[in-house]
Amino acid sequence: MSGEIAKLLKEKDYFSAKDDLHRIKQVQEFLADRFVFENLDVLLKVEDSITPEFIEEKMLLKRRGGLCYELNALQHLLLKELGLDVHLVSATVATETGWATDRTHVMSLFRKEGKLYLIDSGFGSDLPLQPVELDGPPVTSPAGNFRLQTCETEKGSIVLQSETNSGWNTRYAFFPEKAEWDDLNRIKKEIHTSSKSSFNRELLIAQLLPEATLSVNEERLQIKKIEGEGQRILFTTDQEMLKNIKRNFNESIYQAAVQYVQGKEKA
C-alpha cells in the first residue's frame, strides 16, 4: 500500500465500516467531494502513463482531478486496498447522435453474494454515488435516479441508465469483461488524440456536490441546484473564466487552468 493511500484510508477510517456496500458508498462520496472531473491534462498535453504512482502523485499529492481513467483508477486503488473484490471494465458511452468511440469509459464492478454491482466515480457530475446492483432497484443521488440493466446491445450486454422526463435513458453499455491498467492508457491516448474525442477541444470542469452540480466550459459556469433556482454565468473573456474557476475550485485546478490559458495566448 502506498503511503498516501494508507494515510487517506486511515484518515477516513473506511476499515471501520462492516458492510462492504456502505464502505463503497463512503469512498464514492469522498471522491465526488474531493476530486473534480476535469480535462486540463488533455489540453496541456500531459502524456504520462496511467500508473498507480502517477495517480497518487497527481490526485493525492497535487489535489488535481481528472477524467474517468484517472478518477476511477483512484477509486479502484482505494477499493482494492480495502480488500474488496473489484475489477476494472470498459464501456462505450451513448450520445444523442449514437455511440461514442468504443470502450473509452472505464469504471469498476464488484461481486458479492452472487450479485454484480457497478461502481463509477468518473462520469462527470452524473454520479449515482453508491453501488448500482445489476437488475436491482434504482438508486438515487443528487444527480438523479440510476439503474443497471441486462440489455443486449451492439456495445455490451449491460447498460447503465438514468431517468429523464421521457423515461430511462442509456448512458453507456459494456460487457462485464475485466480490463487491465493498459486499457487506461489506451483510453487516455484515444481521448488525447482522436478527432472524435470531445475532451481535447475545450476546457471542461464538473463536480457533483450534495446541494448542486457545477460545470464550467469556456463559455459559462452553470450551477444546477438540487432545490431552488440555479445560476448561469456567461464569460466574455478568459480572465472571467479563470476568476470563476478560482472561486469555485481548489488552487491546483485554478493553476492548471491558468497554464492552459497562457498556452492559448501564446499559440
Contacts in CASP RR format, 6 or more apart in sequence:
PFRMAT RR
TARGET T0000
AUTHOR 0000-0000-0000
METHOD contacts of the structure
MODEL  1
MSGEIAKLLKEKDYFSAKDDLHRIKQVQEFLADRFVFENLDVLLKVEDSI
TPEFIEEKMLLKRRGGLCYELNALQHLLLKELGLDVHLVSATVATETGWA
TDRTHVMSLFRKEGKLYLIDSGFGSDLPLQPVELDGPPVTSPAGNFRLQT
CETEKGSIVLQSETNSGWNTRYAFFPEKAEWDDLNRIKKEIHTSSKSSFN
RELLIAQLLPEATLSVNEERLQIKKIEGEGQRILFTTDQEMLKNIKRNFN
ESIYQAAVQYVQGKEKA
1 9 0 8 1.000
1 81 0 8 1.000
2 52 0 8 1.000
2 53 0 8 1.000
2 56 0 8 1.000
4 56 0 8 1.000
4 60 0 8 1.000
4 61 0 8 1.000
5 56 0 8 1.000
5 60 0 8 1.000
5 77 0 8 1.000
5 78 0 8 1.000
5 81 0 8 1.000
6 81 0 8 1.000
8 60 0 8 1.000
8 78 0 8 1.000
9 15 0 8 1.000
9 78 0 8 1.000
9 81 0 8 1.000
9 82 0 8 1.000
12 26 0 8 1.000
12 30 0 8 1.000
14 23 0 8 1.000
14 26 0 8 1.000
14 27 0 8 1.000
14 78 0 8 1.000
14 82 0 8 1.000
15 82 0 8 1.000
17 23 0 8 1.000
17 26 0 8 1.000
20 84 0 8 1.000
20 110 0 8 1.000
20 112 0 8 1.000
21 112 0 8 1.000
21 117 0 8 1.000
21 130 0 8 1.000
21 131 0 8 1.000
23 82 0 8 1.000
23 84 0 8 1.000
24 79 0 8 1.000
24 84 0 8 1.000
24 110 0 8 1.000
24 117 0 8 1.000
24 119 0 8 1.000
24 130 0 8 1.000
24 131 0 8 1.000
25 129 0 8 1.000
25 130 0 8 1.000
25 131 0 8 1.000
27 75 0 8 1.000
27 78 0 8 1.000
27 79 0 8 1.000
27 82 0 8 1.000
27 121 0 8 1.000
28 75 0 8 1.000
28 119 0 8 1.000
28 121 0 8 1.000
28 127 0 8 1.000
28 128 0 8 1.000
28 129 0 8 1.000
28 130 0 8 1.000
29 129 0 8 1.000
31 71 0 8 1.000
31 74 0 8 1.000
31 75 0 8 1.000
31 78 0 8 1.000
31 121 0 8 1.000
32 121 0 8 1.000
32 127 0 8 1.000
32 129 0 8 1.000
32 207 0 8 1.000
32 208 0 8 1.000
32 209 0 8 1.000
33 209 0 8 1.000
34 63 0 8 1.000
35 59 0 8 1.000
35 64 0 8 1.000
35 65 0 8 1.000
35 66 0 8 1.000
35 71 0 8 1.000
35 74 0 8 1.000
35 121 0 8 1.000
36 65 0 8 1.000
36 66 0 8 1.000
36 205 0 8 1.000
36 206 0 8 1.000
36 207 0 8 1.000
36 249 0 8 1.000
36 253 0 8 1.000
37 65 0 8 1.000
37 66 0 8 1.000
37 67 0 8 1.000
37 71 0 8 1.000
37 122 0 8 1.000
37 123 0 8 1.000
37 124 0 8 1.000
37 125 0 8 1.000
37 204 0 8 1.000
37 205 0 8 1.000
37 206 0 8 1.000
37 207 0 8 1.000
38 64 0 8 1.000
38 65 0 8 1.000
38 66 0 8 1.000
38 67 0 8 1.000
38 204 0 8 1.000
38 205 0 8 1.000
38 206 0 8 1.000
38 253 0 8 1.000
38 256 0 8 1.000
39 66 0 8 1.000
39 67 0 8 1.000
39 191 0 8 1.000
39 199 0 8 1.000
39 200 0 8 1.000
39 203 0 8 1.000
39 204 0 8 1.000
39 205 0 8 1.000
40 64 0 8 1.000
40 66 0 8 1.000
40 203 0 8 1.000
40 205 0 8 1.000
40 253 0 8 1.000
40 256 0 8 1.000
40 257 0 8 1.000
40 259 0 8 1.000
40 260 0 8 1.000
41 58 0 8 1.000
41 64 0 8 1.000
41 66 0 8 1.000
41 256 0 8 1.000
42 67 0 8 1.000
42 191 0 8 1.000
42 192 0 8 1.000
42 197 0 8 1.000
42 199 0 8 1.000
42 200 0 8 1.000
43 200 0 8 1.000
43 202 0 8 1.000
43 203 0 8 1.000
43 260 0 8 1.000
44 256 0 8 1.000
44 259 0 8 1.000
44 260 0 8 1.000
45 192 0 8 1.000
47 192 0 8 1.000
48 54 0 8 1.000
49 185 0 8 1.000
50 69 0 8 1.000
50 70 0 8 1.000
50 73 0 8 1.000
50 181 0 8 1.000
50 184 0 8 1.000
50 185 0 8 1.000
50 188 0 8 1.000
51 181 0 8 1.000
52 73 0 8 1.000
52 77 0 8 1.000
55 70 0 8 1.000
55 73 0 8 1.000
55 74 0 8 1.000
55 77 0 8 1.000
56 77 0 8 1.000
58 64 0 8 1.000
58 65 0 8 1.000
58 66 0 8 1.000
58 70 0 8 1.000
59 65 0 8 1.000
59 66 0 8 1.000
59 70 0 8 1.000
59 71 0 8 1.000
59 74 0 8 1.000
60 74 0 8 1.000
62 252 0 8 1.000
63 250 0 8 1.000
63 251 0 8 1.000
63 252 0 8 1.000
64 252 0 8 1.000
64 253 0 8 1.000
64 256 0 8 1.000
65 71 0 8 1.000
65 253 0 8 1.000
67 122 0 8 1.000
67 188 0 8 1.000
67 191 0 8 1.000
67 199 0 8 1.000
68 105 0 8 1.000
68 106 0 8 1.000
68 107 0 8 1.000
68 120 0 8 1.000
68 122 0 8 1.000
68 123 0 8 1.000
68 187 0 8 1.000
69 106 0 8 1.000
69 184 0 8 1.000
69 187 0 8 1.000
69 188 0 8 1.000
69 191 0 8 1.000
71 121 0 8 1.000
71 122 0 8 1.000
72 88 0 8 1.000
72 106 0 8 1.000
72 107 0 8 1.000
72 108 0 8 1.000
72 120 0 8 1.000
72 121 0 8 1.000
72 122 0 8 1.000
73 106 0 8 1.000
73 181 0 8 1.000
73 184 0 8 1.000
74 121 0 8 1.000
75 108 0 8 1.000
75 119 0 8 1.000
75 121 0 8 1.000
75 122 0 8 1.000
76 86 0 8 1.000
76 88 0 8 1.000
76 108 0 8 1.000
79 86 0 8 1.000
79 108 0 8 1.000
79 110 0 8 1.000
79 119 0 8 1.000
80 86 0 8 1.000
84 110 0 8 1.000
85 110 0 8 1.000
85 111 0 8 1.000
85 112 0 8 1.000
86 108 0 8 1.000
86 109 0 8 1.000
86 110 0 8 1.000
86 119 0 8 1.000
87 108 0 8 1.000
87 109 0 8 1.000
87 178 0 8 1.000
87 179 0 8 1.000
88 106 0 8 1.000
88 107 0 8 1.000
88 108 0 8 1.000
88 178 0 8 1.000
88 179 0 8 1.000
88 180 0 8 1.000
88 181 0 8 1.000
88 183 0 8 1.000
88 184 0 8 1.000
89 106 0 8 1.000
89 107 0 8 1.000
89 108 0 8 1.000
89 109 0 8 1.000
89 174 0 8 1.000
89 175 0 8 1.000
89 176 0 8 1.000
89 177 0 8 1.000
89 178 0 8 1.000
89 179 0 8 1.000
90 103 0 8 1.000
90 104 0 8 1.000
90 105 0 8 1.000
90 106 0 8 1.000
90 174 0 8 1.000
90 179 0 8 1.000
90 183 0 8 1.000
90 187 0 8 1.000
91 103 0 8 1.000
91 105 0 8 1.000
91 106 0 8 1.000
91 107 0 8 1.000
91 155 0 8 1.000
91 160 0 8 1.000
91 172 0 8 1.000
91 173 0 8 1.000
91 174 0 8 1.000
92 99 0 8 1.000
92 100 0 8 1.000
92 101 0 8 1.000
92 102 0 8 1.000
92 103 0 8 1.000
92 104 0 8 1.000
92 105 0 8 1.000
92 155 0 8 1.000
92 156 0 8 1.000
92 172 0 8 1.000
92 173 0 8 1.000
92 174 0 8 1.000
93 99 0 8 1.000
93 100 0 8 1.000
93 104 0 8 1.000
93 105 0 8 1.000
93 171 0 8 1.000
93 172 0 8 1.000
94 100 0 8 1.000
94 155 0 8 1.000
94 169 0 8 1.000
94 170 0 8 1.000
94 171 0 8 1.000
94 172 0 8 1.000
94 173 0 8 1.000
99 154 0 8 1.000
99 155 0 8 1.000
100 196 0 8 1.000
100 198 0 8 1.000
101 190 0 8 1.000
101 194 0 8 1.000
101 196 0 8 1.000
101 197 0 8 1.000
102 155 0 8 1.000
103 174 0 8 1.000
103 183 0 8 1.000
103 187 0 8 1.000
104 187 0 8 1.000
104 190 0 8 1.000
104 191 0 8 1.000
104 197 0 8 1.000
105 123 0 8 1.000
105 172 0 8 1.000
105 187 0 8 1.000
106 179 0 8 1.000
106 183 0 8 1.000
106 184 0 8 1.000
106 187 0 8 1.000
107 118 0 8 1.000
107 119 0 8 1.000
107 120 0 8 1.000
107 121 0 8 1.000
107 122 0 8 1.000
107 123 0 8 1.000
108 118 0 8 1.000
108 119 0 8 1.000
108 120 0 8 1.000
109 116 0 8 1.000
109 117 0 8 1.000
109 118 0 8 1.000
109 119 0 8 1.000
109 176 0 8 1.000
110 116 0 8 1.000
110 117 0 8 1.000
110 118 0 8 1.000
110 119 0 8 1.000
110 131 0 8 1.000
111 117 0 8 1.000
115 133 0 8 1.000
115 134 0 8 1.000
116 133 0 8 1.000
116 134 0 8 1.000
116 176 0 8 1.000
117 131 0 8 1.000
117 132 0 8 1.000
117 133 0 8 1.000
117 134 0 8 1.000
117 148 0 8 1.000
118 128 0 8 1.000
118 131 0 8 1.000
118 132 0 8 1.000
118 134 0 8 1.000
118 148 0 8 1.000
118 158 0 8 1.000
118 160 0 8 1.000
119 131 0 8 1.000
119 132 0 8 1.000
120 127 0 8 1.000
120 128 0 8 1.000
120 132 0 8 1.000
120 160 0 8 1.000
121 127 0 8 1.000
123 171 0 8 1.000
123 172 0 8 1.000
124 206 0 8 1.000
124 208 0 8 1.000
125 143 0 8 1.000
125 206 0 8 1.000
125 207 0 8 1.000
125 208 0 8 1.000
125 213 0 8 1.000
125 214 0 8 1.000
125 215 0 8 1.000
126 143 0 8 1.000
126 162 0 8 1.000
126 171 0 8 1.000
126 208 0 8 1.000
127 141 0 8 1.000
127 143 0 8 1.000
127 208 0 8 1.000
128 139 0 8 1.000
128 141 0 8 1.000
128 143 0 8 1.000
128 146 0 8 1.000
129 141 0 8 1.000
129 142 0 8 1.000
129 143 0 8 1.000
129 208 0 8 1.000
130 139 0 8 1.000
130 141 0 8 1.000
131 139 0 8 1.000
132 139 0 8 1.000
132 146 0 8 1.000
132 147 0 8 1.000
132 148 0 8 1.000
132 160 0 8 1.000
133 148 0 8 1.000
134 148 0 8 1.000
134 149 0 8 1.000
134 150 0 8 1.000
134 158 0 8 1.000
135 148 0 8 1.000
135 149 0 8 1.000
135 150 0 8 1.000
136 147 0 8 1.000
136 148 0 8 1.000
137 147 0 8 1.000
138 145 0 8 1.000
138 146 0 8 1.000
138 147 0 8 1.000
138 163 0 8 1.000
139 145 0 8 1.000
139 146 0 8 1.000
139 147 0 8 1.000
140 146 0 8 1.000
141 208 0 8 1.000
142 208 0 8 1.000
142 209 0 8 1.000
142 210 0 8 1.000
142 211 0 8 1.000
142 212 0 8 1.000
142 213 0 8 1.000
142 226 0 8 1.000
143 162 0 8 1.000
143 208 0 8 1.000
143 213 0 8 1.000
144 162 0 8 1.000
144 163 0 8 1.000
145 162 0 8 1.000
145 163 0 8 1.000
146 160 0 8 1.000
146 161 0 8 1.000
146 162 0 8 1.000
146 163 0 8 1.000
147 160 0 8 1.000
147 161 0 8 1.000
147 163 0 8 1.000
147 168 0 8 1.000
148 158 0 8 1.000
148 159 0 8 1.000
148 160 0 8 1.000
148 161 0 8 1.000
149 158 0 8 1.000
149 159 0 8 1.000
149 161 0 8 1.000
150 157 0 8 1.000
150 158 0 8 1.000
151 157 0 8 1.000
151 158 0 8 1.000
151 159 0 8 1.000
151 170 0 8 1.000
151 173 0 8 1.000
153 159 0 8 1.000
153 170 0 8 1.000
153 173 0 8 1.000
155 172 0 8 1.000
155 173 0 8 1.000
155 174 0 8 1.000
156 173 0 8 1.000
156 174 0 8 1.000
156 175 0 8 1.000
157 173 0 8 1.000
157 174 0 8 1.000
157 175 0 8 1.000
157 176 0 8 1.000
158 173 0 8 1.000
158 174 0 8 1.000
158 175 0 8 1.000
158 176 0 8 1.000
159 170 0 8 1.000
159 171 0 8 1.000
159 172 0 8 1.000
159 173 0 8 1.000
159 174 0 8 1.000
160 170 0 8 1.000
160 171 0 8 1.000
160 172 0 8 1.000
160 173 0 8 1.000
161 168 0 8 1.000
161 169 0 8 1.000
161 170 0 8 1.000
161 171 0 8 1.000
162 168 0 8 1.000
162 169 0 8 1.000
162 171 0 8 1.000
163 169 0 8 1.000
190 197 0 8 1.000
191 197 0 8 1.000
191 199 0 8 1.000
191 200 0 8 1.000
192 200 0 8 1.000
193 200 0 8 1.000
194 200 0 8 1.000
202 217 0 8 1.000
202 218 0 8 1.000
203 216 0 8 1.000
203 217 0 8 1.000
203 218 0 8 1.000
203 241 0 8 1.000
203 257 0 8 1.000
203 260 0 8 1.000
204 215 0 8 1.000
204 216 0 8 1.000
204 217 0 8 1.000
205 214 0 8 1.000
205 215 0 8 1.000
205 216 0 8 1.000
205 245 0 8 1.000
205 249 0 8 1.000
205 253 0 8 1.000
205 257 0 8 1.000
206 213 0 8 1.000
206 214 0 8 1.000
206 215 0 8 1.000
206 216 0 8 1.000
207 213 0 8 1.000
207 214 0 8 1.000
207 215 0 8 1.000
207 249 0 8 1.000
210 226 0 8 1.000
211 225 0 8 1.000
211 226 0 8 1.000
211 227 0 8 1.000
212 223 0 8 1.000
212 224 0 8 1.000
212 225 0 8 1.000
212 226 0 8 1.000
212 230 0 8 1.000
213 223 0 8 1.000
213 224 0 8 1.000
214 221 0 8 1.000
214 222 0 8 1.000
214 223 0 8 1.000
214 248 0 8 1.000
215 221 0 8 1.000
215 222 0 8 1.000
216 222 0 8 1.000
216 241 0 8 1.000
216 244 0 8 1.000
216 245 0 8 1.000
216 248 0 8 1.000
218 235 0 8 1.000
218 238 0 8 1.000
218 241 0 8 1.000
219 234 0 8 1.000
219 235 0 8 1.000
220 232 0 8 1.000
220 233 0 8 1.000
220 234 0 8 1.000
220 235 0 8 1.000
221 231 0 8 1.000
221 232 0 8 1.000
221 233 0 8 1.000
221 235 0 8 1.000
221 241 0 8 1.000
221 244 0 8 1.000
221 248 0 8 1.000
222 231 0 8 1.000
222 232 0 8 1.000
222 233 0 8 1.000
223 230 0 8 1.000
223 231 0 8 1.000
223 232 0 8 1.000
224 230 0 8 1.000
225 231 0 8 1.000
233 244 0 8 1.000
235 241 0 8 1.000
235 244 0 8 1.000
238 261 0 8 1.000
238 264 0 8 1.000
238 265 0 8 1.000
241 257 0 8 1.000
241 261 0 8 1.000
242 254 0 8 1.000
242 257 0 8 1.000
242 258 0 8 1.000
242 261 0 8 1.000
245 253 0 8 1.000
245 254 0 8 1.000
245 257 0 8 1.000
246 254 0 8 1.000
END
